[in-house]
C-alpha cells in the first residue's frame, strides 16, 4: 500500500498515517482482540482494597457496564500485606503473607475468602459467576522475605537465594529482589507463581517495575505461556522507550507509556505527545497503554491525594475519553463504580465512543497547530472516518478548529455525526470546523 503525504495548512506538525497489520502477530494476542476494558482498585483504594469493595465494584460492572464491553476487575498493588495504609506504603513494619514456596498470597484479614490456602480462587469464582474476568497486580522479582527465609522453589531442588540479586531493586517499594534471568531456577520460580495464579482463575496480570528489565519480561512471558491458562499480560510501566516496541509487542498485550497518570490538566496535556509518539505501535492484541482513567470518586484510601471526585472538569473528561478512545488505549476505570454520578456513567456507556476504542484502526495525529490538535481513525467495518478535535489551549473562549477533508484522504461531501451527543450535524463539503471549549474535545463520525 502506498500512502500519499498531504501537506497541511499553516505549517502544522504532521505525520504519515501508519499502517497496522490486522492479523495477530503472536498467539497470545488473540486473548485480547480489542483493548481491555475494566476497573482497577488503584485510584480509589491504593494498596488497601478489601474484598467487599472489589465485589461491590464487580456487582456494579455486571449490572451497568458489562453490556458495553467492560469486563475486567483488577486488584492492584500489595494485596499480600495485612497492614498497609493510605498515603503511601507501609515499609516500616509490613506484615507479608506468603506460602512455603516463597509465593505471596492474599491477606486473609482483607480477603476473607482466601482463608484455608484458597488464595484468590473464591473471589475469582465470584467474579466469573457475574460473567466478568479477574486480574491482579504483582511486582517483578522474588520476595525479600522469601530470600531471607531461603524458601524452596516449587518443583525444584533450588531455593530463593539461588536466583536473586539485590541489584536493581525497585527504588520506591522494597518488597522484592531482582530475579537474575540467567540463573538456574529463575524461570522455574516465575513458572511457579503463574501456575498458582492460573489455579486461582486469574485472567489478567499487571506486572510492575519492569522498565529496563527485558530479561524478566521474557521470564514472565514464558511462564504465562506454560501455565495452562490464557492470562492477559499488562506491563506497568515498561513502555517509555519506543525502540523496545517490537519486543514489547512480542511479549505483552499492553504496556504503560507513562508514569502514574492522575487527575490534573498538565498530566492530561502531556498525554497528547505520548500518544502521538506511540500511535503507530499498537495493533490487534497489543496496545500501548496510556494508563488508567482517574474519573469518578477517587482517592478514598489512595497512595496519594485526598478522597475526592476527579479534579478534571467536564471538558477535560471529554478530552480524556476522546483521546484514549481514538488512540485505542486500554480503558481501566479508576473510580469507585458504585459511587458514580450520572455524568461519569454517561462517559463510560456511550456506545459510539466505545466503538471507536474497540473497533477502529489506524488512529493517528492528523495535525497539531500549537494547542489545536486533530486525530483521525478508520471504522474497519464501514470504512467511515472518525475525527477527534482538541482545544488544549488555556485561553478563554471556544476555538474554531478546521479540518480539511483532503487531509484525511476524502473528497466531496460527507455527513457528520457528533458521537458524544448523537446529533447529526448535516452534510459538509471540503472541510469541517468544530467549535471546541478550552481543554475540550469533539469526536465525530464522517460518512
NORZI-V898032 format. One record per residue. RES is the residue in one letter. SS is DSSP state (~ for helix, > for strand, _ for the rest). D_CENTER is the distance of its C-alpha to the mean C-alpha in Angstrom with 2 decimals. Layout:
# NORZI-V898032
RES|SS|D_CENTER + RES|SS|D_CENTER
This chain:
# NORZI-V898032
X|_|31.11 + X|_|32.39 + X|_|30.45 + X|_|32.68 + X|_|31.62 + X|_|32.73 + X|_|33.67 + X|_|32.38 + X|~|34.45 + X|~|34.91 + X|~|33.75 + X|_|30.03 + X|>|27.51 + X|_|26.77 + X|_|24.95 + X|_|25.82 + X|_|23.71 + X|_|21.82 + X|_|22.63 + X|_|19.91 + X|_|21.32 + X|_|20.82 + X|_|21.53 + X|_|19.42 + X|_|20.08 + X|_|19.58 + X|~|20.42 + X|~|17.15 + X|~|15.39 + X|~|17.20 + X|~|15.21 + X|~|12.26 + X|_|14.49 + X|_|12.20 + X|_|8.47 + X|_|7.46 + X|>|8.08 + X|>|8.78 + X|>|9.76 + X|>|9.25 + X|_|12.52 + X|~|11.82 + X|~|12.53 + X|~|15.61 + X|~|17.00 + X|~|15.92 + X|~|17.73 + X|~|20.15 + X|_|18.77 + X|_|21.54 + X|~|21.91 + X|~|23.39 + X|~|20.49 + X|~|18.02 + X|~|20.58 + X|~|21.07 + X|~|17.49 + X|~|17.67 + X|~|21.03 + X|~|19.87 + X|~|17.07 + X|~|19.69 + X|~|22.21 + X|~|20.50 + X|_|17.19 + X|~|17.45 + X|~|19.71 + X|~|17.20 + X|_|14.71 + X|_|12.68 + X|_|13.11 + X|>|10.99 + X|>|12.30 + X|>|10.86 + X|>|13.38 + X|_|12.21 + X|_|14.58 + X|_|18.34 + X|_|19.15 + X|_|22.18 + X|>|23.84 + X|_|26.55 + X|_|27.12 + X|_|24.09 + X|_|24.06 + X|_|22.26 + X|_|22.45 + X|_|21.56 + X|_|22.14 + X|_|25.45 + X|_|26.52 + X|_|30.20 + X|_|30.96 + X|_|27.91 + X|_|28.97 + X|>|27.02 + X|_|27.20 + X|>|27.61 + X|_|29.56 + X|_|32.51 + X|_|30.48 + X|_|28.29 + X|_|25.27 + X|>|23.57 + X|_|23.84 + X|_|22.93 + X|_|25.18 + X|_|27.58 + X|_|28.42 + X|_|24.86 + X|_|24.31 + X|~|27.88 + X|~|27.31 + X|~|26.59 + X|~|30.27 + X|~|32.55 + X|~|30.11 + X|_|28.02 + X|_|24.70 + X|_|21.76 + X|~|23.54 + X|~|25.05 + X|~|21.84 + X|~|20.07 + X|~|23.22 + X|~|23.12 + X|~|19.60 + X|~|20.65 + X|~|23.80 + X|_|21.90 + X|_|20.49 + X|_|16.94 + X|>|14.98 + X|>|14.55 + X|>|12.21 + X|>|12.92 + X|>|12.07 + X|>|14.77 + X|>|16.20 + X|_|17.69 + X|_|21.44 + X|>|24.27 + X|>|25.12 + X|~|27.78 + X|~|29.66 + X|~|29.81 + X|~|31.37 + X|~|33.75 + X|~|34.85 + X|_|34.74 + X|_|33.42 + X|>|33.96 + X|_|31.26 + X|_|31.24 + X|_|33.44 + X|_|34.88 + X|_|37.69 + X|_|35.44 + X|>|34.14 + X|~|31.31 + X|~|33.51 + X|~|33.85 + X|_|30.26 + X|>|29.10 + X|>|29.47 + X|_|29.25 + X|_|28.35 + X|_|24.89 + X|_|24.05 + X|_|20.91 + X|_|22.44 + X|_|20.81 + X|_|20.99 + X|_|23.99 + X|_|23.24 + X|>|23.14 + X|>|25.17 + X|>|24.25 + X|>|25.09 + X|_|27.34 + X|_|26.41 + X|_|30.03 + X|_|31.55 + X|_|32.81 + X|_|30.77 + X|~|27.43 + X|~|26.12 + X|~|27.92 + X|~|26.20 + X|~|22.69 + X|~|24.19 + X|~|25.52 + X|~|22.34 + X|~|20.43 + X|~|23.57 + X|~|23.56 + X|~|20.00 + X|~|21.07 + X|~|24.19 + X|~|22.28 + X|_|20.42 + X|_|16.88 + X|_|14.69 + X|>|11.37 + X|>|11.42 + X|>|9.18 + X|>|11.78 + X|>|12.34 + X|_|14.95 + X|_|15.10 + X|_|15.71 + X|_|19.11 + X|_|19.46 + X|~|19.35 + X|~|22.06 + X|~|20.12 + X|~|17.16 + X|~|19.96 + X|~|21.31 + X|~|18.11 + X|~|17.96 + X|~|21.65 + X|~|21.37 + X|~|18.85 + X|~|21.07 + X|_|24.03 + X|_|22.93 + X|_|24.03 + X|_|20.89 + X|_|17.97 + X|_|14.94 + X|>|11.55 + X|>|10.62 + X|>|7.45 + X|>|8.97 + X|>|8.42 + X|_|10.08 + X|_|12.12 + X|_|11.63 + X|_|14.13 + X|_|16.89 + X|~|17.21 + X|~|20.14 + X|~|18.01 + X|~|16.20 + X|~|18.47 + X|~|18.16 + X|~|14.37 + X|~|14.62 + X|~|17.39 + X|~|15.80 + X|_|12.13 + X|_|10.06 + X|>|7.01 + X|>|7.48 + X|>|6.83 + X|_|9.48 + X|_|10.52 + X|_|11.80 + X|_|10.89 + X|_|10.64 + X|_|13.19 + X|_|15.40 + X|_|17.86 + X|~|18.97 + X|~|19.26 + X|~|15.57 + X|~|14.84 + X|~|17.72 + X|~|16.50 + X|~|13.39 + X|~|16.01 + X|~|17.29 + X|~|14.08 + X|~|12.93 + X|~|16.56 + X|~|16.77 + X|~|14.00 + X|_|14.81 + X|_|17.14 + X|_|15.16 + X|_|12.93 + X|>|14.60 + X|_|14.92 + X|_|12.93 + X|>|11.25 + X|>|8.62 + X|>|8.16 + X|>|4.75 + X|_|6.26 + X|_|4.59 + X|_|5.48 + X|>|8.48 + X|_|11.52 + X|_|13.81 + X|_|16.76 + X|>|18.44 + X|>|16.74 + X|_|18.36 + X|_|20.49 + X|_|20.64 + X|_|17.87 + X|_|18.00 + X|_|19.05 + X|_|20.56 + X|_|22.79 + X|_|22.28 + X|>|21.73 + X|>|20.47 + X|_|17.89 + X|_|19.97 + X|_|18.71 + X|_|21.61 + X|~|21.46 + X|~|21.68 + X|~|18.77 + X|~|16.66 + X|~|17.82 + X|~|16.93 + X|~|13.33 + X|~|12.91 + X|~|15.13 + X|~|13.50 + X|~|9.94 + X|~|12.00 + X|~|14.28 + X|~|11.98 + X|_|10.14 + X|_|6.56 + X|_|4.43 + X|>|5.62 + X|>|5.38 + X|>|8.86 + X|_|10.33 + X|_|13.99 + X|_|16.65 + X|~|16.90 + X|~|20.65 + X|~|21.33 + X|_|20.01 + X|_|22.62 + X|~|23.54 + X|~|21.85 + X|~|18.39 + X|~|18.87 + X|~|20.06 + X|~|16.93 + X|_|14.80 + X|_|17.75 + X|_|18.93 + X|~|19.27 + X|~|20.12 + X|~|17.04 + X|~|14.75 + X|~|16.95 + X|~|16.20 + X|~|12.49 + X|~|13.48 + X|~|16.84 + X|>|17.43 + X|>|18.01 + X|>|18.93 + X|>|17.13 + X|>|18.64 + X|>|20.19 + X|>|23.71 + X|>|25.13 + X|>|24.82 + X|>|28.07 + X|_|27.58 + X|_|25.37 + X|>|25.77 + X|>|22.99 + X|>|22.66 + X|>|20.20 + X|>|21.15 + X|>|19.96 + X|>|21.88 + X|>|22.09 + X|_|22.53 + X|_|24.74 + X|_|27.12 + X|_|27.05 + X|_|26.60 + X|>|24.79 + X|>|22.08 + X|>|22.62 + X|>|20.60 + X|>|22.72 + X|>|21.80 + X|>|24.29 + X|_|22.78 + X|_|26.30 + X|_|27.59 + X|_|30.94 + X|_|32.20 + X|_|32.75 + X|_|31.10 + X|>|30.76 + X|>|32.00 + X|>|29.72 + X|>|31.30 + X|>|29.85 + X|>|32.42 + X|~|31.99 + X|~|33.27 + X|~|30.30 + X|~|28.26 + X|_|31.05 + X|_|32.57 + X|_|36.14 + X|_|38.23 + X|>|37.27 + X|>|34.03 + X|>|33.04 + X|>|30.06 + X|>|28.12 + X|>|26.02 + X|_|22.88 + X|_|22.24 + X|_|25.85 + X|_|26.90 + X|_|29.98 + X|>|31.73 + X|>|32.75 + X|>|35.38 + X|>|36.27 + X|>|35.94 + X|>|37.68 + X|_|36.64 + X|>|34.08 + X|>|32.00 + X|>|31.77 + X|>|29.25 + X|>|30.26 + X|>|27.16 + X|_|27.11 + X|_|26.26 + X|_|22.52 + X|>|22.26 + X|>|21.22 + X|>|22.59 + X|>|21.21 + X|>|23.85 + X|>|24.92 + X|>|27.85 + X|_|30.14
